[in-house]
Amino acid sequence: IRFEAVRACGELELKAAVDQLIELITSEEDSAVLQNAIWSLGQIGGFKAQELLEQLTESPDEAISAVAEEALNELLLFSGLMDDFFDFAVPDTDLNAFEDESDLLYGPEEDGFRIFNLN
């Protein structure tokens, strides 16, 4: 049950579960639950999760370090994609593309179809 509960936290990206997952990771003895908790942190993301995952990549336990590395890559990939997605600026020149209302008006004489007309 704990295995599935920990996994569900990651699948649902429950940010409220990060502190509990971190606490679980520092004390968990069941390797499967521990690895799922690490995976979940990678799915949820955030600075706390990233910091712990970076530490866990240095674990002497190869299974733990491998799962932590995969989780960290997932976290960084997703955060990087979102950064790129939101990191854009519209140049002022694009805002001037439609200088007057006539640019927005279409008539049947232009293309044979009446899309819309503000008049």
C-alpha positions in Angstrom: 0.0 0.0 0.0 2.8 2.4 0.9 4.5 1.6 -2.5 1.3 2.6 -4.4 0.7 5.7 -2.2 4.2 7.0 -2.8 3.9 6.4 -6.5 0.5 8.2 -6.6 2.1 11.3 -5.1 4.4 11.5 -8.1 1.7 10.6 -10.7 -0.5 13.3 -9.3 2.4 15.7 -8.9 1.4 16.5 -5.3 3.6 19.4 -4.3 2.2 19.1 -0.8 3.8 15.7 -0.5 7.4 16.8 -1.1 8.3 17.3 2.6 6.8 13.9 3.5 8.6 12.2 0.6 11.9 13.7 1.7 11.3 12.5 5.2 10.4 9.1 4.0 13.5 8.9 1.8 15.8 9.7 4.7 14.3 6.9 6.9 12.9 4.3 4.5 14.3 0.8 4.6 12.1 -0.8 1.9 14.1 -0.3 -1.3 11.1 -0.4 -3.6 9.2 2.2 -1.6 12.4 4.3 -1.4 13.0 4.1 -5.2 9.3 5.1 -5.8 9.7 8.1 -3.4 12.8 9.2 -5.4 10.9 8.8 -8.7 8.0 10.8 -7.3 10.2 13.7 -6.3 11.4 13.8 -9.9 7.8 14.0 -11.1 6.8 16.7 -8.6 9.9 18.8 -9.0 10.8 21.9 -7.0 14.0 23.2 -5.4 13.8 20.9 -2.3 13.3 17.9 -4.5 16.1 18.9 -6.9 18.5 19.4 -4.0 17.9 16.0 -2.5 18.0 14.3 -5.8 21.4 15.8 -6.6 22.6 14.5 -3.2 21.2 11.0 -3.9 23.0 10.7 -7.2 26.2 10.4 -5.1 24.7 7.5 -3.1 27.0 4.5 -2.7 24.0 2.3 -3.4 24.0 2.0 -7.2 20.3 1.4 -7.5 19.5 4.5 -5.5 22.0 6.7 -7.4 20.6 5.4 -10.7 17.0 6.1 -9.8 18.0 9.5 -8.4 19.8 10.4 -11.6 16.8 9.4 -13.7 14.5 11.4 -11.5 16.8 14.4 -11.6 16.9 14.3 -15.4 13.1 14.1 -15.5 12.9 17.1 -13.1 15.4 19.1 -15.1 13.9 18.2 -18.5 10.4 19.3 -17.4 11.5 22.5 -15.7 13.7 23.3 -18.7 10.9 22.7 -21.1 8.6 24.9 -19.1 11.3 27.6 -18.9 11.7 27.6 -22.6 7.9 27.6 -23.1 7.4 30.7 -21.0 10.6 32.4 -21.9 9.6 34.5 -24.8 9.0 38.1 -25.6 6.9 39.6 -28.3 8.9 42.3 -30.1 7.2 45.7 -30.3 7.3 45.5 -34.1 4.9 42.6 -34.1 2.4 44.7 -32.1 2.3 47.2 -34.9 1.5 44.7 -37.6 -2.2 45.8 -37.7 -1.9 49.6 -37.7 -5.5 50.3 -38.4 -8.9 48.7 -38.5 -8.9 48.2 -42.3 -6.2 45.5 -41.8 -8.8 43.4 -39.9 -11.6 43.7 -42.5 -12.1 41.1 -45.1 -14.5 41.4 -48.0 -15.7 38.9 -50.6 -13.7 40.8 -53.2 -10.4 39.9 -51.5 -10.5 36.2 -51.3 -14.0 35.0 -52.3 -15.0 34.2 -48.7 -16.5 36.5 -46.1 -14.7 35.6 -42.9 -15.8 38.5 -40.9 -16.4 42.2 -41.3 -16.5 44.8 -38.5 -18.7 47.2 -40.5 
